[in-house]
Amino acid sequence: MTLRCAFVGLNSGELRYMREDGHIVDRDDKVLAGNPFDISMGVLASCSIPGVFKPVEMNGEWYVDGGIRENVPVEGAVSNLGVTRPYVIVSGPSGLNYDAQVGSGDLISILFRIQSIQSDESERDEVAYARSSGAVVIEPELSVHETMEFDPGTLRINRDYGWMRAAEAMHEADAATQQVNREIIETRLQAWKRERQMKPGSPHEFDQAMLNEVGQLKLHLQSLLGSADKDLLPPDAQQWWTRSEGDDAPAAS
């Protein structure tokens, strides 16, 4: 399998890739001087979010997340590798949430906001290029969870949402079909939000009104699943309404 795993050199500021043989190449696909590495090193470098994970050193240069320069590196696949039908997976929805407080915040918060705006604009341009190259673009419309959120139930919902968005793109689903799928995910998120509020030891643990609300949401989810295109749903989709997102036990009735 041909591989190009992207990361950015802190010392040079340049976009680099690791090939399947462990060699590091530049953005024109020319091999750089130095030893090859185990592919796991390239993956670690590509995942090294600045300020969160330590940079990865290879051949005398420190590397961080490739998204610093390019979140959707389809140009290299089309220009250098001759890919004629790219499939592009975008991990987050376009745009930023409105922040009413940022203008009155400190300089650091303003700079972080500017960086987010610049990153969003860059990704929009990259996705536009991908579409113009004939790529099948798979991207979320909803923000299911934040980057550093690790709640198992929310991650499970996001995984299924990605599966559904991929199926929609592959089957060229119409707007009405996609809207049903979107409502399925939104309903699951609402139900899980309420379920989390009723966790043992919480003030709402025995809240009957909230329990009834969860039940209504689960019944609405059942109805939505019944009207959805089964080819665009993961294999276990018909069980979503019967269980809690937090575990595999049946949901309360």
Backbone bond lengths (Angstrom), bond angles and torsions (degrees), N, CA, C in turn:
res aa  C-N    CA-C-N  psi(-1)  N-CA   C-N-CA  omega(-1)  CA-C   N-CA-C  phi
1 M - - - 1.464 - - 1.527 109.32 -
2 T 1.319 116.56 133.02 1.458 121.23 176.86 1.521 109.36 -78.25
3 L 1.330 116.40 129.15 1.459 121.43 -175.98 1.527 110.39 -127.35
4 R 1.327 116.10 140.27 1.457 121.57 168.22 1.534 106.65 -138.18
5 C 1.327 116.29 108.50 1.462 123.00 -177.75 1.526 107.77 -105.05
6 A 1.334 117.40 117.89 1.464 121.49 -169.33 1.524 113.39 -89.46
7 F 1.331 115.80 141.82 1.462 123.26 171.25 1.524 108.45 -155.08
8 V 1.311 116.10 167.14 1.467 121.72 -175.58 1.520 109.78 -119.52
9 G 1.341 116.39 133.92 1.444 121.50 177.38 1.520 111.55 -80.28
10 L 1.322 116.30 123.59 1.465 119.57 178.70 1.527 111.18 -67.37
11 N 1.322 117.13 -35.76 1.457 120.18 -177.00 1.531 111.78 -72.18
12 S 1.329 116.55 -46.66 1.461 121.01 -178.09 1.529 112.98 -88.88
13 G 1.355 115.78 -25.18 1.460 120.01 -174.85 1.513 113.71 77.86
14 E 1.341 117.06 7.78 1.465 121.34 -173.43 1.522 112.63 -97.58
15 L 1.333 114.65 152.81 1.455 122.19 174.28 1.524 108.98 -78.85
16 R 1.312 116.54 130.16 1.461 122.30 178.32 1.523 109.54 -127.80
17 Y 1.331 115.52 163.84 1.462 121.59 176.03 1.522 109.64 -134.18
18 M 1.328 116.33 149.89 1.461 120.46 168.90 1.519 108.56 -103.54
19 R 1.323 115.93 133.56 1.457 121.54 177.33 1.531 110.53 -85.92
20 E 1.323 115.12 173.45 1.464 120.52 179.88 1.533 112.34 -64.94
21 D 1.345 117.54 -20.85 1.464 120.21 178.61 1.525 112.42 -92.32
22 G 1.357 117.28 5.86 1.453 121.20 177.07 1.518 115.03 88.04
23 H 1.327 117.86 -4.66 1.467 120.37 177.53 1.534 110.00 -78.04
24 I 1.325 116.18 146.87 1.463 122.17 178.09 1.527 108.66 -97.29
25 V 1.337 115.87 132.88 1.464 121.26 -179.63 1.522 109.69 -123.96
26 D 1.345 116.17 159.87 1.462 120.09 176.95 1.521 109.79 -85.04
27 R 1.320 117.66 -176.64 1.464 120.52 -175.59 1.524 112.73 -69.43
28 D 1.353 117.41 -13.20 1.466 121.57 173.82 1.519 111.74 -95.34
29 D 1.317 117.12 8.63 1.460 125.38 176.58 1.528 113.34 71.27
30 K 1.323 117.02 26.13 1.458 121.29 176.20 1.525 109.19 -94.42
31 V 1.342 116.10 133.16 1.456 121.42 -177.06 1.528 110.23 -68.43
32 L 1.347 115.26 132.01 1.459 120.93 177.46 1.529 109.91 -87.74
33 A 1.325 115.65 155.40 1.462 120.11 177.59 1.519 110.22 -64.70
34 G 1.324 116.21 145.75 1.457 120.37 178.32 1.506 112.28 127.61
35 N 1.313 115.17 173.26 1.461 121.79 -177.09 1.522 111.80 -79.16
36 P 1.333 117.73 151.91 1.471 120.52 170.42 1.526 109.86 -76.15
37 F 1.327 116.51 162.90 1.464 121.67 -178.39 1.521 109.86 -131.35
38 D 1.337 115.36 163.68 1.454 119.92 171.10 1.527 108.47 -62.70
39 I 1.317 115.80 141.24 1.468 120.44 -175.53 1.527 111.99 -57.83
40 S 1.323 117.00 -28.72 1.471 119.89 179.59 1.522 111.66 -58.37
41 M 1.337 117.42 -30.39 1.464 120.82 177.79 1.522 110.98 -66.46
42 G 1.328 116.18 -40.08 1.455 120.01 177.26 1.513 112.68 -65.47
43 V 1.342 115.39 -38.70 1.467 120.16 178.37 1.525 110.26 -65.00
44 L 1.336 116.67 -43.40 1.465 120.23 178.26 1.529 111.13 -61.21
45 A 1.336 116.43 -42.79 1.463 120.12 178.87 1.522 110.98 -63.24
46 S 1.332 115.89 -41.93 1.461 120.51 -178.95 1.527 112.06 -66.11
47 C 1.335 116.75 -25.84 1.472 122.17 -179.71 1.525 113.02 -93.88
48 S 1.310 117.84 -1.19 1.458 121.19 -171.91 1.530 111.38 -79.80
49 I 1.333 116.15 84.14 1.468 121.96 179.03 1.524 108.41 -67.64
50 P 1.332 118.07 123.23 1.477 120.28 -178.68 1.527 112.12 -57.75
51 G 1.315 115.54 134.44 1.457 120.71 179.98 1.510 113.74 85.91
52 V 1.340 117.48 -11.38 1.463 122.02 179.73 1.529 110.16 -112.77
53 F 1.343 116.43 -48.11 1.456 121.71 179.60 1.529 110.34 -119.96
54 K 1.295 115.84 151.89 1.459 121.59 179.95 1.534 110.37 -69.38
55 P 1.345 118.40 138.86 1.470 120.53 174.66 1.527 110.95 -59.60
56 V 1.318 115.93 157.27 1.463 122.20 -178.03 1.527 108.71 -108.70
57 E 1.322 116.18 128.92 1.468 120.71 -177.87 1.522 110.91 -95.89
58 M 1.339 116.04 128.48 1.466 122.45 175.70 1.521 108.84 -142.70
59 N 1.313 115.64 127.74 1.465 121.82 178.40 1.527 112.99 51.50
60 G 1.330 116.31 40.34 1.455 120.23 173.84 1.517 115.63 83.27
61 E 1.330 118.29 5.00 1.471 120.51 176.85 1.522 109.62 -126.21
62 W 1.340 114.73 145.58 1.461 121.01 179.23 1.528 109.19 -95.75
63 Y 1.340 114.99 132.78 1.465 120.30 -174.66 1.527 111.79 -119.82
64 V 1.365 114.21 146.23 1.463 121.84 177.66 1.532 109.28 -132.38
65 D 1.317 115.24 178.67 1.462 124.92 -178.65 1.536 112.54 -43.40
66 G 1.351 115.86 127.20 1.460 120.77 179.71 1.509 113.98 -64.02
67 G 1.355 116.91 -20.56 1.457 120.09 179.17 1.519 113.73 -64.74
68 I 1.344 117.65 -12.81 1.461 120.07 175.76 1.520 110.12 -59.23
69 R 1.329 116.55 -35.16 1.461 120.43 177.97 1.521 113.12 -106.54
70 E 1.329 116.88 -36.72 1.459 119.61 -174.43 1.515 110.39 -150.82
71 N 1.340 116.20 113.12 1.462 120.92 178.90 1.520 112.31 -81.81
72 V 1.336 116.23 -29.77 1.466 121.51 -177.48 1.529 107.75 -125.13
73 P 1.334 117.51 81.05 1.467 120.75 -171.70 1.529 114.58 -78.59
74 V 1.336 116.23 51.39 1.464 119.52 -177.61 1.526 111.57 -75.47
75 E 1.334 117.08 -23.15 1.466 119.66 -177.63 1.527 111.50 -59.10
76 G 1.340 116.72 -42.70 1.456 119.65 179.32 1.515 112.66 -63.96
77 A 1.334 116.75 -37.80 1.465 120.60 179.43 1.523 111.05 -65.39
78 V 1.339 116.47 -40.99 1.466 120.99 -177.21 1.524 110.88 -77.16
79 S 1.343 116.35 -46.68 1.469 120.50 -173.91 1.518 113.22 -75.72
80 N 1.339 117.02 -41.02 1.462 120.44 -172.47 1.519 114.65 -100.51
81 L 1.319 117.07 -30.78 1.462 119.66 -174.07 1.519 113.21 -105.70
82 G 1.322 117.54 -5.28 1.458 121.03 176.22 1.511 114.93 72.33
83 V 1.339 117.12 24.48 1.466 120.15 178.47 1.529 109.21 -67.00
84 T 1.324 117.11 127.85 1.465 121.06 -176.70 1.529 113.25 -102.31
85 R 1.343 117.23 -18.21 1.470 120.46 177.62 1.523 108.31 -137.87
86 P 1.321 116.91 82.40 1.474 119.85 -178.87 1.530 111.57 -73.95
87 Y 1.319 115.26 148.05 1.457 122.22 170.15 1.525 106.42 -116.33
88 V 1.310 115.97 118.45 1.461 121.54 -172.99 1.524 109.34 -112.21
89 I 1.330 116.61 124.87 1.462 121.92 177.85 1.521 108.97 -108.76
90 V 1.324 116.40 117.34 1.457 122.93 178.67 1.522 107.93 -100.22
91 S 1.325 117.22 129.35 1.467 120.13 -170.37 1.527 114.78 -83.11
92 G 1.331 117.62 -18.57 1.464 119.77 -178.07 1.519 111.52 -137.94
93 P 1.337 117.66 155.38 1.464 120.36 179.47 1.515 111.80 -69.70
94 S 1.329 115.53 154.36 1.456 121.22 178.31 1.527 110.55 -70.70
95 G 1.333 116.27 147.01 1.462 120.80 177.55 1.520 112.49 93.77
96 L 1.330 115.00 167.73 1.461 122.18 -179.67 1.524 109.72 -121.20
97 N 1.309 116.28 151.52 1.460 120.52 173.13 1.521 110.11 -68.64
98 Y 1.326 115.97 143.40 1.461 120.58 179.57 1.529 110.23 -65.00
99 D 1.336 116.55 131.79 1.461 122.08 -179.24 1.529 108.65 -119.94
100 A 1.329 116.10 104.34 1.465 120.75 -176.21 1.520 112.64 -75.53
101 Q 1.338 117.68 -16.28 1.463 120.79 -172.80 1.524 113.92 -100.01
102 V 1.312 118.32 -14.28 1.455 119.99 -168.45 1.532 113.46 -61.57
103 G 1.321 118.73 -35.72 1.464 120.83 -178.28 1.507 113.79 -65.75
104 S 1.320 116.72 -27.11 1.463 121.24 -179.48 1.520 112.51 -97.46
105 G 1.335 116.85 4.52 1.461 120.87 -178.51 1.514 112.51 -84.04
106 D 1.334 115.80 -175.32 1.456 120.40 179.98 1.527 110.31 -79.25
107 L 1.319 115.79 175.29 1.458 121.71 -175.74 1.523 111.48 -62.37
108 I 1.327 117.78 -37.87 1.464 121.07 -178.71 1.524 110.77 -62.24
109 S 1.336 116.78 -45.26 1.465 119.89 -178.93 1.525 110.97 -64.96
110 I 1.329 116.84 -36.04 1.465 120.26 177.79 1.526 110.58 -66.38
111 L 1.334 116.65 -42.59 1.465 120.54 179.53 1.523 111.56 -64.83
112 F 1.348 117.00 -39.36 1.458 120.31 177.10 1.526 110.66 -63.69
113 R 1.331 115.71 -39.27 1.463 119.65 179.13 1.531 110.96 -64.93
114 I 1.324 116.54 -42.09 1.460 120.75 178.57 1.522 110.60 -62.07
115 Q 1.335 115.54 -42.07 1.465 119.53 178.15 1.523 110.75 -60.94
116 S 1.326 117.06 -40.66 1.464 120.92 179.03 1.522 111.63 -64.12
117 I 1.336 116.11 -40.70 1.463 120.56 178.75 1.526 110.48 -64.12
118 Q 1.327 116.31 -44.86 1.460 120.40 179.99 1.529 111.18 -63.33
119 S 1.330 116.68 -40.87 1.458 120.81 179.35 1.522 111.01 -64.65
120 D 1.338 116.50 -40.84 1.459 120.62 179.07 1.524 111.02 -64.19
121 E 1.329 116.81 -41.76 1.466 120.63 179.90 1.529 110.69 -65.23
122 S 1.334 115.98 -41.61 1.462 120.09 178.73 1.526 111.07 -62.03
123 E 1.340 116.24 -42.27 1.463 119.31 -179.78 1.523 111.26 -66.51
124 R 1.319 117.83 -37.34 1.468 120.34 176.91 1.523 110.58 -59.26
125 D 1.341 116.49 -43.53 1.463 120.47 179.42 1.524 110.90 -63.81
126 E 1.341 116.50 -40.18 1.457 120.66 -178.78 1.525 111.35 -67.42
127 V 1.327 116.98 -40.13 1.465 120.47 178.02 1.522 110.31 -66.85
128 A 1.342 116.94 -38.80 1.469 121.01 177.50 1.529 109.77 -61.76
129 Y 1.330 116.81 -42.32 1.467 120.34 177.19 1.525 110.31 -62.43
130 A 1.329 116.48 -42.25 1.465 120.27 179.66 1.525 111.04 -59.86
131 R 1.317 116.39 -44.61 1.475 119.84 179.70 1.532 110.47 -63.26
132 S 1.340 116.06 -41.80 1.466 119.66 -179.59 1.524 111.70 -66.03
133 S 1.339 116.72 -20.77 1.467 121.69 178.19 1.522 111.89 -88.54
134 G 1.324 116.30 4.09 1.459 120.58 179.50 1.509 114.76 85.27
135 A 1.328 117.20 17.52 1.459 120.39 -177.35 1.525 111.87 -74.00
136 V 1.332 115.27 148.60 1.459 122.03 167.75 1.524 105.95 -87.21
137 V 1.329 117.02 111.77 1.462 121.74 -175.50 1.523 109.62 -98.46
138 I 1.319 115.88 123.80 1.467 123.07 177.87 1.521 106.76 -110.72
139 E 1.330 117.36 112.58 1.463 120.64 -175.78 1.518 110.96 -145.14
140 P 1.326 117.13 149.83 1.464 120.35 179.07 1.524 111.50 -79.89
141 E 1.315 115.96 150.05 1.464 121.57 170.21 1.529 110.26 -99.05
142 L 1.327 115.94 -25.78 1.460 121.98 -179.16 1.521 110.27 -105.01
143 S 1.320 116.00 146.31 1.454 120.96 170.88 1.524 107.02 -94.77
144 V 1.331 116.49 100.60 1.464 121.27 -174.44 1.526 111.17 -77.70
145 H 1.328 117.25 -40.23 1.466 119.68 178.31 1.523 110.18 -149.36
146 E 1.323 116.21 157.67 1.454 121.51 179.33 1.533 110.11 -74.92
147 T 1.335 115.82 162.18 1.464 121.48 -175.67 1.517 112.30 -55.63
148 M 1.332 116.74 -42.98 1.463 120.44 -175.43 1.527 112.41 -102.40
149 E 1.326 117.68 25.54 1.464 122.21 177.52 1.530 109.09 -94.88
150 F 1.322 116.84 130.47 1.458 120.49 -174.38 1.525 112.01 -125.76
151 D 1.313 117.77 34.52 1.456 121.52 176.55 1.538 109.55 -75.13
152 P 1.336 118.78 122.72 1.470 121.17 -174.40 1.530 113.67 -58.01
153 G 1.345 117.01 -41.23 1.457 119.38 -179.12 1.512 112.04 -64.72
154 T 1.324 116.81 -43.84 1.464 120.77 -179.79 1.524 110.76 -66.30
155 L 1.326 116.67 -39.60 1.462 120.32 177.67 1.532 110.68 -63.82
156 R 1.340 116.66 -37.00 1.460 119.98 178.29 1.528 110.47 -64.23
157 I 1.318 116.47 -42.25 1.470 120.34 178.35 1.527 110.03 -63.54
158 N 1.329 116.40 -41.96 1.465 120.14 -178.55 1.532 111.01 -65.73
159 R 1.325 116.63 -37.85 1.471 120.24 176.84 1.530 110.33 -59.77
160 D 1.326 116.47 -46.92 1.466 120.27 179.94 1.525 111.23 -66.06
161 Y 1.322 116.83 -35.93 1.464 120.65 178.12 1.531 110.28 -62.73
162 G 1.332 116.83 -42.28 1.462 120.07 177.00 1.521 112.02 -61.73
163 W 1.330 115.82 -41.61 1.470 121.06 177.27 1.530 109.58 -58.14
164 M 1.333 116.47 -45.79 1.464 121.28 -177.19 1.520 111.92 -67.62
165 R 1.339 116.95 -40.81 1.470 119.81 179.04 1.535 110.61 -64.92
166 A 1.330 116.64 -36.73 1.461 119.88 176.81 1.533 110.36 -65.14
167 A 1.323 116.70 -43.24 1.464 120.49 179.53 1.529 110.80 -63.68
168 E 1.333 116.54 -40.12 1.466 120.14 178.08 1.525 111.25 -61.00
169 A 1.339 116.13 -43.08 1.460 119.92 -179.41 1.529 111.14 -66.62
170 M 1.325 116.81 -42.36 1.460 120.76 -177.40 1.531 111.87 -68.63
171 H 1.333 116.00 -35.41 1.464 120.34 -178.49 1.532 112.55 -94.68
172 E 1.341 116.47 0.55 1.474 121.74 -179.04 1.529 110.62 52.24
173 A 1.316 115.46 53.09 1.472 121.80 -177.94 1.519 111.06 -63.75
174 D 1.331 116.36 144.58 1.470 120.10 -179.77 1.532 110.11 -78.50
175 A 1.330 115.78 171.84 1.468 122.10 -173.77 1.521 112.04 -62.04
176 A 1.334 117.72 -39.68 1.465 121.01 -178.38 1.530 111.07 -65.08
177 T 1.327 116.59 -41.43 1.459 121.14 178.43 1.520 111.10 -64.57
178 Q 1.332 115.93 -42.98 1.460 120.34 178.61 1.530 111.64 -64.01
179 Q 1.328 117.21 -34.62 1.468 120.65 179.59 1.523 111.18 -65.90
180 V 1.332 117.77 -38.90 1.466 120.87 176.71 1.525 109.85 -62.07
181 N 1.328 116.52 -44.48 1.462 120.32 179.26 1.522 111.88 -63.29
182 R 1.321 116.13 -39.48 1.471 120.13 177.97 1.529 110.30 -62.15
183 E 1.338 116.42 -42.43 1.458 120.09 -179.29 1.535 110.87 -67.00
184 I 1.330 117.06 -31.74 1.464 120.44 175.76 1.521 110.12 -60.40
185 I 1.315 116.64 -47.43 1.467 120.89 -178.97 1.527 110.83 -67.12
186 E 1.308 116.94 -42.29 1.471 120.34 179.48 1.527 110.66 -61.82
187 T 1.341 117.39 -39.78 1.459 121.39 -179.92 1.531 110.74 -68.13
188 R 1.331 117.14 -41.52 1.469 120.22 176.14 1.530 110.96 -59.90
189 L 1.321 116.18 -41.86 1.464 120.04 -179.85 1.526 111.23 -64.79
190 Q 1.335 117.39 -42.20 1.461 120.64 179.05 1.533 111.00 -62.42
191 A 1.345 115.52 -44.66 1.469 119.61 -179.28 1.526 110.61 -63.83
192 W 1.317 116.87 -42.55 1.465 120.19 -178.78 1.528 111.21 -67.77
193 K 1.322 117.40 -35.76 1.466 120.18 176.49 1.522 110.72 -59.16
194 R 1.328 116.57 -43.38 1.459 120.77 178.98 1.537 110.80 -69.82
195 E 1.317 117.20 -40.42 1.470 119.92 178.76 1.524 111.42 -60.58
196 R 1.311 117.16 -40.04 1.465 120.62 179.21 1.523 111.15 -65.31
197 Q 1.337 115.88 -33.65 1.460 119.27 179.13 1.528 111.71 -69.46
198 M 1.332 117.03 -19.31 1.459 120.81 -179.24 1.526 112.89 -101.41
199 K 1.307 118.06 18.28 1.459 120.44 -178.77 1.537 110.14 -62.25
200 P 1.328 118.07 153.18 1.476 121.40 -178.41 1.532 111.72 -54.50
201 G 1.331 114.30 133.12 1.452 120.09 179.41 1.511 114.82 91.08
202 S 1.343 117.05 -7.38 1.461 120.02 179.75 1.530 109.82 -85.39
203 P 1.359 117.30 161.80 1.471 120.08 178.61 1.524 113.19 -61.77
204 H 1.338 117.62 -21.03 1.463 121.28 -176.47 1.533 112.46 -103.45
205 E 1.341 116.83 15.13 1.462 119.85 -173.67 1.529 111.84 -56.21
206 F 1.319 118.15 -37.63 1.464 121.58 -177.47 1.531 111.29 -115.29
207 D 1.322 117.24 32.14 1.468 122.75 -178.01 1.534 108.96 -80.32
208 Q 1.334 116.53 104.42 1.462 120.89 -175.50 1.523 111.66 -66.55
209 A 1.339 116.69 -37.73 1.466 119.74 -179.85 1.524 110.54 -62.51
210 M 1.331 115.50 -41.86 1.460 119.34 179.52 1.526 110.74 -68.77
211 L 1.329 116.29 -37.33 1.461 120.29 177.17 1.522 110.63 -62.46
212 N 1.332 116.48 -41.06 1.466 120.60 177.06 1.526 110.89 -63.23
213 E 1.335 116.03 -38.39 1.464 120.14 179.43 1.534 110.51 -63.44
214 V 1.332 116.04 -41.91 1.463 119.83 177.38 1.526 109.93 -60.74
215 G 1.336 116.41 -43.08 1.455 120.69 179.41 1.518 112.23 -59.83
216 Q 1.339 116.46 -43.38 1.467 120.58 178.90 1.525 111.11 -65.03
217 L 1.311 116.19 -39.65 1.462 119.42 178.29 1.529 111.18 -64.71
218 K 1.334 116.41 -38.76 1.461 119.91 179.14 1.534 111.19 -66.66
219 L 1.334 116.68 -38.71 1.464 119.70 177.36 1.523 111.16 -67.01
220 H 1.340 116.28 -37.57 1.469 119.75 176.33 1.528 109.93 -65.16
221 L 1.329 116.35 -38.97 1.459 120.74 177.15 1.526 110.65 -62.03
222 Q 1.327 116.96 -42.28 1.464 120.85 177.41 1.527 110.85 -58.23
223 S 1.338 116.08 -43.48 1.464 120.44 -179.93 1.532 111.45 -64.54
224 L 1.330 116.30 -41.72 1.467 120.33 179.70 1.526 110.87 -64.24
225 L 1.325 116.62 -42.13 1.457 120.42 179.67 1.527 110.90 -63.86
226 G 1.319 115.66 -33.17 1.456 119.41 178.49 1.514 113.11 -68.41
227 S 1.328 117.42 -27.95 1.465 121.20 -178.63 1.529 113.60 -96.50
228 A 1.342 116.80 -6.09 1.461 120.88 -176.89 1.524 111.50 -79.90
229 D 1.332 115.59 160.00 1.454 121.91 174.88 1.531 108.15 -74.71
230 K 1.336 117.02 115.40 1.465 121.00 -174.35 1.519 112.70 -63.37
231 D 1.339 117.51 -25.44 1.465 120.46 179.62 1.527 111.79 -71.02
232 L 1.338 117.30 -13.86 1.456 121.20 -177.50 1.522 112.24 -105.80
233 L 1.355 115.97 12.97 1.460 120.87 -178.93 1.525 110.42 -119.19
234 P 1.338 118.45 144.46 1.463 121.45 174.95 1.534 110.97 -60.79
235 P 1.326 117.78 159.92 1.473 121.22 -174.69 1.520 114.85 -57.39
236 D 1.346 118.63 -31.57 1.465 120.06 -175.64 1.529 112.79 -96.33
237 A 1.324 117.71 13.36 1.466 121.43 -172.07 1.526 113.49 -58.09
238 Q 1.344 117.80 -36.97 1.457 120.40 -176.74 1.525 112.75 -68.66
239 Q 1.324 117.81 -8.19 1.459 121.55 177.06 1.529 112.58 -95.84
240 W 1.330 117.92 -7.68 1.464 120.37 -174.87 1.522 112.61 -58.45
241 W 1.299 117.14 -38.35 1.469 119.72 -175.48 1.526 112.38 -77.84
242 T 1.339 117.18 -13.15 1.464 120.33 -175.26 1.517 113.78 -93.37
243 R 1.345 118.88 -6.64 1.450 120.26 -172.31 1.523 111.14 -138.07
244 S 1.321 114.57 163.95 1.456 121.23 174.07 1.512 110.14 -79.07
245 E 1.331 116.65 146.46 1.463 119.67 176.32 1.531 111.26 -69.40
246 G 1.324 116.48 -19.60 1.449 119.64 -176.41 1.514 114.51 -76.96
247 D 1.335 116.71 -20.29 1.461 120.15 178.80 1.514 108.36 -157.68
248 D 1.301 116.97 -173.26 1.462 121.05 -178.14 1.524 112.79 -97.78
249 A 1.339 116.27 9.86 1.472 119.24 178.33 1.519 110.36 -77.61
250 P 1.335 118.54 152.08 1.460 120.39 177.03 1.516 112.05 -59.15
251 A 1.323 116.08 145.35 1.462 120.54 178.79 1.522 110.07 -68.64
252 A 1.342 115.47 154.46 1.475 120.20 176.90 1.516 109.38 -65.44
253 S 1.326 116.73 143.15 1.464 121.65 -179.98 1.516 111.01 -113.11
